[in-house]
Amino acid sequence: MDKMEMPAEAGYPSSFVWVCFNDDCPYYVRGWQWMKEKYEVKSSYRYKINPVTGLASPLPVWSETAMKDRIVS
């Protein structure tokens, strides 16, 4: 899991979220086909955890590199 900075204008309860940016993650890999079959769009999602609540949810992405520029150390 990587720490991803959230944009201030997102109104999120935290300045960051935890996101799996592993391109081999089955959740991410299966997402491409699922989104194409269900919605006819070229997109997927990555596994995201809210650090405040601990709840997991999808982070929509439109390419392999989408949102990777927001990874912070």
Secondary structure, DSSP 8 states (H G I E B T S, - for coil): -EEEE--GGG--SSSEEEE---TT-HHHHHHHHHHHHHH--S-EEEEEE-TTT--EEEEEESSSSTTGGGEE-
